[in-house]
Amino acid sequence: MRTRPFLGVVVWLVAGFLTIPTLFLIPMSLSGGTTFQFPPDTWSLRWYENLVQASEWRDAVFVSLQVAAFATPLAVVIGTCAAFGLVRLGKRLRALGTAAFSAPLIVPNILIALALYGTFLRLGLSGTLLGLVLGQTALAVPFVLIAVLARLQGYDRSLTTAGLSLGATPATVFRTVTFPLILPGIVAGGVFAFVASFDELVIALLLQGPGNVTLPVQMFNAVVEAADPTISAASTVLVVVVSAVVLLVQFGWMNRKRQGAGGKA
């Protein structure tokens, strides 16, 4: 009990260390000047207007949303199926399989990007939207796998046996018993997969093509070519989108737990 206040202080300090620097983006994105200024001398929405009106920025946001929208369900399906396969293996094979699927979290992204670039170049996928989706999916699968595998390892298989013994088909047992129990892991993995695919730079930088430039790549190009203050507006939008997705899912699960607790009461 004595350590709880201390742990709470540590948690808030770490949270502040991670989030407070990000908050400086918001006033910088509202600057009316032509350079990065904090605090701004004048206030304006000109950089948000440029983010919407400039075709290169608008198209980059649309491409990032497209890639994330396609890569996330692919990663969810692949990661969930892989988790079901791994949980049925022995401990050694499961550890080897988990390590193999989790390699994108350990291997530097530049190495994965180079391998994908060489492979996709031969297959004619380099510079295409499909190539970007497949590349981002490869990075997003481990997030889904780990989340779903954690739920499955704590899953009581006697529930499945009981459902089958009562005459339910395997599909019905999965739909009514297994799927609702592992759904939190699938949702958590899907959220992390969306964030990873929407915010990835290295793979998108190598697999980009004309008309397939993502928002992180556009931001990187803008930094290299010129210090365009539109980057601060784009960064703010990126932070808001990612935070909104995470918070919406978190609040949704909290409300669901409260409703479930109220129903039991």
Legacy VTK file of the C-alpha trace (Angstrom):
# vtk DataFile Version 3.0
C-alpha trace
ASCII
DATASET POLYDATA
POINTS 265 float
0.000 0.000 0.000
2.840 2.411 0.765
4.326 1.971 -2.703
1.124 2.874 -4.568
1.432 6.688 -4.212
5.064 6.474 -5.317
4.144 4.343 -8.341
1.385 6.791 -9.209
3.836 9.696 -9.156
6.269 7.753 -11.356
3.514 6.923 -13.845
2.435 10.547 -14.109
6.026 11.732 -14.486
6.665 9.265 -17.297
3.362 10.200 -18.954
4.264 13.882 -18.746
7.761 13.259 -20.125
6.232 11.493 -23.137
3.296 13.811 -23.840
4.288 17.344 -22.834
6.814 17.833 -25.696
4.079 16.828 -28.127
1.820 19.590 -26.823
4.269 22.215 -28.091
3.193 21.258 -31.623
-0.266 22.750 -31.171
0.720 26.409 -30.605
3.473 26.109 -33.228
0.927 24.878 -35.766
-1.200 27.982 -35.049
1.637 30.404 -35.744
1.071 33.135 -38.282
4.778 33.399 -39.092
6.660 31.764 -41.928
9.055 29.868 -39.651
8.809 27.673 -36.576
8.147 29.878 -33.555
7.332 29.133 -29.930
5.528 30.957 -28.589
4.105 32.407 -31.828
4.118 36.158 -32.319
0.854 35.997 -34.250
-1.890 33.387 -34.488
-3.345 31.960 -37.669
-4.852 28.844 -39.248
-2.874 29.338 -42.449
-0.874 26.112 -42.072
-3.989 24.042 -41.523
-5.463 25.682 -44.602
-2.314 24.806 -46.517
-2.570 21.222 -45.239
-6.064 20.990 -46.726
-5.561 23.044 -49.868
-2.099 21.882 -50.980
-2.582 18.785 -53.104
0.627 17.076 -51.956
-0.373 17.260 -48.281
-4.016 16.391 -48.884
-3.111 13.391 -51.020
-0.544 12.213 -48.450
-3.181 12.153 -45.697
-5.561 10.229 -47.968
-2.892 7.669 -48.897
-1.978 7.112 -45.233
-5.620 6.517 -44.365
-5.974 4.132 -47.306
-2.910 2.134 -46.308
-3.999 1.916 -42.668
-7.570 0.994 -43.651
-6.369 -1.960 -45.756
-3.377 -3.032 -43.659
-5.232 -3.147 -40.327
-7.858 -5.815 -41.223
-5.205 -7.861 -43.032
-2.970 -7.769 -39.971
-5.901 -8.657 -37.705
-6.831 -11.710 -39.778
-3.246 -12.948 -40.188
-2.248 -12.256 -36.587
-5.388 -13.880 -35.152
-5.044 -17.004 -37.298
-1.348 -17.235 -36.405
-2.182 -16.934 -32.706
-4.700 -19.793 -32.944
-2.106 -21.930 -34.702
0.689 -21.159 -32.242
-1.404 -21.769 -29.125
-1.947 -25.360 -30.247
1.779 -26.089 -30.551
4.145 -27.309 -27.868
6.070 -24.836 -25.777
9.264 -24.992 -27.830
7.559 -24.742 -31.210
5.295 -22.013 -29.878
8.296 -20.017 -28.663
10.041 -20.415 -32.030
6.912 -19.461 -33.949
6.229 -16.454 -31.754
9.829 -15.282 -32.159
9.576 -15.650 -35.947
6.310 -13.689 -36.170
7.607 -11.059 -33.731
10.819 -10.481 -35.694
9.566 -7.159 -37.185
9.512 -5.753 -33.644
13.166 -6.672 -33.087
14.827 -6.379 -36.487
15.553 -2.749 -37.481
12.919 -1.407 -39.850
15.531 -0.416 -42.411
16.561 -4.058 -42.863
12.948 -5.135 -43.296
12.381 -2.266 -45.714
15.408 -3.235 -47.823
14.283 -6.873 -47.948
10.758 -5.866 -48.946
12.064 -3.407 -51.522
14.211 -6.050 -53.222
11.386 -8.595 -53.214
8.665 -6.210 -54.329
10.918 -4.807 -57.054
11.064 -8.259 -58.643
7.325 -8.775 -58.205
6.450 -5.373 -59.633
4.907 -4.187 -56.363
7.422 -1.470 -55.537
5.883 1.980 -55.836
2.306 0.642 -55.724
-0.416 1.027 -53.124
-0.612 -2.758 -52.775
3.098 -2.894 -51.993
2.677 -0.246 -49.288
-0.261 -2.152 -47.771
1.612 -5.462 -47.722
4.723 -3.851 -46.262
2.796 -2.116 -43.496
0.874 -5.335 -42.816
4.134 -7.185 -42.207
5.009 -4.689 -39.477
1.514 -4.663 -37.960
0.989 -8.446 -37.656
3.173 -8.870 -34.517
1.045 -6.384 -32.565
-2.098 -8.402 -33.266
-0.346 -11.718 -32.664
0.956 -10.761 -29.218
-2.373 -9.301 -28.062
-4.488 -12.248 -29.250
-1.966 -14.847 -28.083
-2.037 -13.355 -24.585
-5.831 -13.751 -24.502
-5.715 -17.291 -25.844
-3.114 -18.431 -23.322
-5.491 -17.445 -20.528
-8.492 -18.968 -22.293
-10.230 -21.901 -20.575
-10.558 -24.585 -23.252
-13.127 -26.430 -21.178
-15.631 -23.799 -22.340
-15.119 -24.922 -25.929
-15.420 -28.570 -24.904
-18.615 -27.826 -23.026
-20.138 -26.078 -26.041
-19.259 -28.940 -28.360
-20.616 -31.522 -25.907
-23.959 -29.703 -25.879
-24.316 -30.184 -29.624
-23.049 -26.838 -30.946
-21.002 -26.828 -34.123
-17.369 -25.607 -34.018
-18.414 -22.468 -35.913
-21.166 -21.734 -33.383
-18.812 -22.295 -30.447
-16.278 -19.937 -31.973
-18.903 -17.267 -32.662
-20.665 -17.420 -29.298
-17.908 -18.474 -26.879
-14.362 -18.094 -28.174
-14.673 -14.910 -30.208
-16.305 -12.765 -27.469
-13.603 -13.837 -24.999
-10.674 -12.981 -27.289
-12.309 -9.858 -28.763
-10.455 -7.455 -26.401
-7.142 -8.840 -27.653
-8.237 -8.523 -31.284
-9.387 -4.932 -30.768
-6.195 -3.973 -28.920
-4.063 -5.565 -31.622
-6.105 -3.840 -34.328
-5.606 -0.432 -32.700
-1.848 -0.907 -32.477
-1.807 -2.216 -36.055
-3.644 0.892 -37.275
-1.259 3.207 -35.436
1.806 1.313 -36.694
0.659 1.317 -40.326
-0.524 4.935 -40.289
2.657 6.272 -38.691
5.357 4.137 -40.374
8.082 6.038 -42.254
11.003 3.768 -43.200
9.099 1.157 -45.214
6.875 3.801 -46.814
9.984 5.792 -47.746
11.445 2.899 -49.753
8.188 1.566 -51.195
6.677 4.907 -52.178
5.837 5.748 -55.758
4.226 8.568 -57.732
0.847 9.215 -56.167
1.563 6.859 -53.240
3.311 9.178 -50.784
2.142 8.753 -47.195
1.882 11.556 -44.647
5.058 10.567 -42.701
6.997 10.477 -45.981
5.616 13.871 -47.017
6.639 15.278 -43.645
10.130 13.814 -44.031
10.474 15.272 -47.540
9.312 18.658 -46.308
11.950 18.642 -43.550
14.693 17.697 -46.002
13.712 20.176 -48.709
12.617 23.137 -46.569
11.457 23.890 -43.057
7.792 24.200 -43.986
5.653 25.101 -40.928
2.908 22.957 -42.461
4.805 20.084 -40.837
3.638 21.274 -37.404
0.008 21.235 -38.566
0.453 17.789 -40.112
2.143 16.531 -36.934
-0.732 17.844 -34.827
-3.254 16.093 -37.068
-1.205 12.882 -36.835
-1.111 13.046 -33.030
-4.822 13.843 -32.800
-5.851 10.995 -35.126
-3.736 8.391 -33.338
-4.781 9.611 -29.871
-8.451 9.722 -30.860
-8.398 6.121 -32.095
-6.740 4.874 -28.900
-8.981 6.913 -26.566
-12.200 5.960 -28.358
-11.392 2.277 -28.053
-10.360 2.697 -24.419
-13.544 4.562 -23.466
-15.627 2.085 -25.448
-14.245 -0.849 -23.457
-14.644 1.029 -20.170
-18.322 1.688 -20.929
-18.807 -1.918 -21.940
-17.310 -3.133 -18.660
-19.534 -0.771 -16.691
-22.624 -1.961 -18.532
-21.594 -5.559 -17.964
-21.055 -4.917 -14.269
-24.423 -3.160 -14.057
-26.148 -6.069 -15.792
-24.630 -8.573 -13.374
-25.717 -6.461 -10.442
LINES 1 266
265 0 1 2 3 4 5 6 7 8 9 10 11 12 13 14 15 16 17 18 19 20 21 22 23 24 25 26 27 28 29 30 31 32 33 34 35 36 37 38 39 40 41 42 43 44 45 46 47 48 49 50 51 52 53 54 55 56 57 58 59 60 61 62 63 64 65 66 67 68 69 70 71 72 73 74 75 76 77 78 79 80 81 82 83 84 85 86 87 88 89 90 91 92 93 94 95 96 97 98 99 100 101 102 103 104 105 106 107 108 109 110 111 112 113 114 115 116 117 118 119 120 121 122 123 124 125 126 127 128 129 130 131 132 133 134 135 136 137 138 139 140 141 142 143 144 145 146 147 148 149 150 151 152 153 154 155 156 157 158 159 160 161 162 163 164 165 166 167 168 169 170 171 172 173 174 175 176 177 178 179 180 181 182 183 184 185 186 187 188 189 190 191 192 193 194 195 196 197 198 199 200 201 202 203 204 205 206 207 208 209 210 211 212 213 214 215 216 217 218 219 220 221 222 223 224 225 226 227 228 229 230 231 232 233 234 235 236 237 238 239 240 241 242 243 244 245 246 247 248 249 250 251 252 253 254 255 256 257 258 259 260 261 262 263 264
